[in-house]
Each structure stands twice: as C-alpha cells, then as structure tokens.
Amino acid sequence: MTALFHGLDIPQFRSYTETVKNITLSVEDDVYQAARVEAAKRQTSLSAVVRGYLRLFARGQAPVLTDDGKDEERTNREELVRLFRKANLVLGYKPSREKTYER
C-alpha cells in the first residue's frame, strides 16, 4: 500500500489502516550491514524482509532459524538420523523380494 506524495508514488510512506507493532531486534553489526546491502540489492527494506518472514512464520510456512544457522526442521532430521543409527536402523533400506517373502 503506497501513498501519493506531491505526485510521486513513494512506498516508504505507508498509510496503515490497522494497528501495527514495532519490535526491537538485537543483531551483530556486520550481520545488520550485510542484510541492509542485500535488501537494497533486492530493492526492499529490512523491515519488509522481516515482515514477510514473520507472516510466513505465523502461518507455519517458515522454519525456525537458530543462531548456528540451522533451521529447526534440519536439526530435527539430523536428530532422527542420529537416533536411527544408534538403534542400528538403516535409512532407505529396501529388502529384496526374496528377503521380504522369506519364511
């Protein structure tokens, strides 16, 4: 949603018709600077990037990203593989027809 400002269509001037919340994030300076550069390359803002991610996250469509760079789903898969190996289960094992119908 954009507003007309002196005949110019400027997206940074938003007219909110609903209540919005401001949030504060803590992030390392180098990460912040690199994210600003990347957002600028994509012709957007950090606020728009975070807003988009939070929308997806709220619908359960975005992973929980951790500080070590892994997402929650990947961490869960790695844990599942570790547990399978500990139980001596082989992932992707497909027995032969003979093995399946052995009596």
N, C-alpha and C positions, 0 to 999 in steps of 0.2 A: 504494500500500500504506500503510495507516494503522495506528496502534496505539491501543488503548484506554487512556486515561489518566484515572484516577479517574472512570470512567463517561462520559468525553467522547471523542468521536471527533475527534482533533486531527491534521490531516495533516502539520504540521511535524515531528512526531516520527516519523521513518521508521525502520523496522527493516530494515536491509539484510542480505540473506542471501548476497550476493555481494560481491566486492571492488569498491570504488568508488575513483576517483581524484579528488583535489582539484586544481583548476587555478587559476592566478592570471592575471587579465587586466588589461591597462592600458587605461584609457579616460578621456576627459576628464570632469571633474566634472559639467559641465552635461548631458552625454550620460547619465551614470550616474543623475543625479537624474531626468531626464525618463523614462528607461527604468523606474525604480522606480515612478514615478507611473503610467505606462502599464500596467505589470504589476499594480499594485494595482487599477486600474480594471477589469482583466480577472480579478480575484480569483485571481492567481497570484503567483509569485515570479520574480525574475530567474534564479535557479538553474534553475527549471522551464523557463523560456523557452530558456535556453542549452542545457540538457539535451535538450529537444525538437529544437532546431535541429541539434545535433550528431548526434542519432540519424538525422535525415533526411540530413544531410551524409554520414555514414558509409555510407549506402545509395545515395549518388549521386543523391538526390532533392532536394537543396537547392543553390542556386547559391553560388559562392564570392563573397562580398561584399567589395568593396575599400573602402579608406578614402575614396575620392572619391564613394562612394555608388552606384557602378555594380556590377552583378554581372558575373561572368566571361562568361556567355552573351551579355549585351548588348554587352559590349566586343568579343567575337568577331564578332557580327553587324555592328557598326559597322566593324570592320576589313575584313570581307568586302565590305561595300558600298563602302568606300574603294578596295579593290583592283579591284572590278568597274568602278568609274568610271575609275580610272587606265587600265584596259585597254579603255576605251570600250565596255564591255558595258552593256546596258540591262536592269535588273531588271524582270521582269514583261512583257517584250516578247513579244507573240504575233502572229506574221505572219499576214496574211490567207491564205485558201485559195489565191488566185491566186499569191501570193508563194511559198507553200510548194511548189506544184507547177509553178513556173516551170521551163522547160527551156532 
